[in-house]
Amino acid sequence: MRILILQGNPDPAGGHFGHALAAAYADQAKAAGHEVKTLEVAQLEYPLLRTSKQWQDEAAPAAIAEAQHHLKWADHYLIVFPLWLGDMPAVLKGFFEQALRPGFALGKAQAGRMPKKLLKGRSARIVVTMGMPAFFYRIFYRAHSVKNLKRNILQFCGIDPVRTTLIGTVEGKPASRAARLAEMAKLMRADCRADVTAAGR
């Protein structure tokens, strides 16, 4: 399986817990014989889109065009980001707006019809870190930003299934962090088994 890790932390220096989580997932994937690439979104240079015409008609910037090549290459995506003001960081949202354009992720719009989904056959896991307890975000806030990314962005482009993992209280005890890192290896194995089973049907 070809796995692309989308690191959505907006700090280009790295070194955050989300980076460690992604590395644990990648290490398990490589040990199992899978191909892994990592895309550090914060290290890419691209402007924010400001008009519908830019999104639909203009050519993607060079960094985004290269990222699209990696997105097309992959069978499975791991998307990791910290919760900022209840949502994904702006740098990651801007990346999705740039990369998932008509002609790449979606077919050209036609009156009265939903656009064709061009990224079918791929799956994803979303991993979100946050300071609050994960159950509070899920129950009180209903994990609205994660649902939006899953349903209105990824599945809208044909990426399915999309699995989610919420990791709360990230400033907790070292033992808790160690358990979360071990969990990433288990999640990778579960994703692989599920996708292989689905492909065999």
C-alpha positions in Angstrom: 0.0 0.0 0.0 1.2 3.5 -0.8 0.7 5.9 2.1 0.9 9.7 2.1 1.2 11.4 5.5 -0.2 15.0 5.4 1.3 16.8 8.3 -1.0 19.8 9.0 0.8 21.4 11.9 1.4 25.1 10.8 4.8 25.3 12.5 7.5 24.6 9.8 10.1 23.9 12.5 8.3 20.6 13.5 8.9 18.8 16.8 5.3 18.7 18.0 3.4 15.8 19.3 1.6 15.4 16.0 4.9 14.9 14.3 5.7 12.1 16.7 2.3 10.5 16.1 2.8 10.6 12.4 6.3 9.2 12.7 5.0 6.2 14.8 2.4 5.5 12.1 5.0 5.8 9.4 7.5 3.5 11.2 4.9 0.8 11.5 3.9 1.1 7.9 7.5 0.9 6.7 8.1 -2.1 8.9 5.1 -3.8 7.3 6.5 -3.2 3.9 4.4 -0.3 2.8 5.7 2.7 0.8 5.4 6.0 2.8 5.8 9.6 1.8 5.3 12.7 4.0 4.1 16.1 3.0 4.8 18.9 5.5 2.1 21.4 4.5 3.7 24.2 6.6 6.9 24.0 4.4 5.0 24.5 1.1 4.8 27.9 -0.5 1.4 28.8 -2.0 -1.0 31.7 -1.8 -4.5 31.6 -0.4 -7.2 31.4 -3.1 -9.5 34.4 -3.2 -11.9 33.9 -6.1 -13.9 31.1 -7.6 -12.2 31.7 -10.9 -8.7 31.0 -9.3 -10.0 27.7 -8.0 -11.7 26.6 -11.1 -9.5 27.9 -14.0 -6.0 29.0 -12.9 -3.1 26.6 -12.9 -2.0 25.3 -9.5 1.2 26.8 -8.0 4.3 24.6 -8.5 4.3 23.4 -4.9 0.7 22.4 -5.1 1.2 20.7 -8.5 3.9 18.6 -6.9 1.7 17.8 -3.9 -1.1 16.7 -6.3 1.4 14.2 -7.8 1.8 12.7 -4.3 -1.9 12.8 -3.6 -2.5 10.9 -6.8 0.2 8.4 -6.0 -1.2 7.4 -2.7 -3.7 4.7 -1.8 -4.2 5.9 1.7 -3.8 9.3 3.5 -2.9 10.0 7.1 -3.9 13.6 7.9 -2.6 14.9 11.3 -3.3 18.4 12.7 -3.8 20.2 15.9 -7.2 21.7 16.7 -7.0 25.5 16.4 -10.0 27.6 17.4 -12.2 24.5 16.9 -11.0 23.7 13.4 -8.0 22.7 11.3 -5.2 25.4 11.0 -5.7 27.9 8.2 -2.5 26.7 6.4 -4.0 23.2 6.1 -7.4 24.5 4.9 -5.6 26.7 2.4 -3.8 23.6 1.2 -6.9 21.6 0.6 -8.5 24.6 -1.2 -5.5 24.8 -3.5 -5.0 21.1 -4.1 -8.5 19.7 -4.4 -9.4 21.6 -7.6 -11.7 20.8 -10.4 -9.9 18.6 -12.9 -7.9 17.0 -10.2 -10.1 16.0 -7.3 -13.4 16.8 -8.9 -14.9 16.8 -12.3 -15.9 20.1 -13.9 -19.2 21.4 -12.6 -22.3 20.8 -14.8 -25.6 22.5 -14.3 -27.9 20.3 -12.2 -25.3 17.6 -11.5 -22.9 16.8 -8.7 -19.3 16.9 -9.9 -17.6 13.6 -10.6 -15.4 12.3 -7.7 -11.9 11.8 -9.1 -10.1 10.5 -6.0 -12.1 7.3 -5.6 -10.3 4.2 -4.5 -8.4 6.0 -1.7 -9.0 5.9 2.1 -7.9 8.2 4.9 -7.4 8.5 8.6 -7.7 11.9 10.3 -5.8 12.3 13.6 -6.6 15.5 15.5 -4.7 16.6 18.7 -6.2 19.0 21.2 -5.8 20.5 24.6 -9.3 19.7 25.8 -10.5 16.1 26.5 -11.5 14.4 23.3 -14.8 13.2 24.6 -15.8 16.8 25.4 -15.0 17.9 21.8 -16.9 15.0 20.4 -20.0 15.3 22.6 -20.3 19.0 23.4 -18.9 20.4 20.1 -20.0 17.3 18.1 -16.5 17.2 16.4 -17.9 19.6 13.8 -14.6 20.4 12.1 -13.7 16.8 11.7 -17.1 15.9 10.3 -16.7 18.8 7.8 -13.3 17.6 6.6 -14.5 14.0 6.4 -17.9 14.6 4.6 -17.6 17.9 2.8 -14.0 17.7 1.6 -12.6 14.2 1.5 -15.7 12.1 0.8 -16.9 14.8 -1.6 -13.8 14.0 -3.7 -14.4 10.3 -3.5 -12.0 9.4 -0.6 -13.7 6.7 1.4 -13.6 5.2 4.0 -12.4 8.1 6.2 -11.6 7.0 9.8 -11.1 9.5 12.6 -9.0 9.5 15.8 -9.3 12.3 18.4 -6.4 12.7 20.8 -7.2 15.0 23.7 -5.3 16.5 26.7 -2.1 16.4 24.7 -0.1 18.1 27.5 -0.8 15.2 29.8 1.5 12.7 31.5 4.4 11.1 29.6 2.9 7.7 30.1 -0.3 8.9 28.3 1.7 10.1 25.4 3.6 6.8 25.1 0.3 5.0 25.0 -0.9 7.2 22.2 2.2 6.6 20.2 1.7 2.8 20.6 -1.9 3.3 19.5 -0.7 4.8 16.2 1.0 1.6 15.3 -2.2 -0.3 16.0 -4.2 2.1 13.9 -1.9 1.6 11.0 -2.3 -2.1 11.1 -6.1 -1.8 11.4 -6.2 0.6 8.4 -4.1 -1.8 6.3 -6.2 -4.8 7.1 -9.5 -2.9 6.4 -8.2 -1.5 3.1 -6.9 -4.9 1.9 -10.2 -6.5 2.8 -12.1 -3.8 0.9 -9.9 -4.2 -2.1 -10.5 -7.9 -2.2 -14.3 -7.6 -2.4 
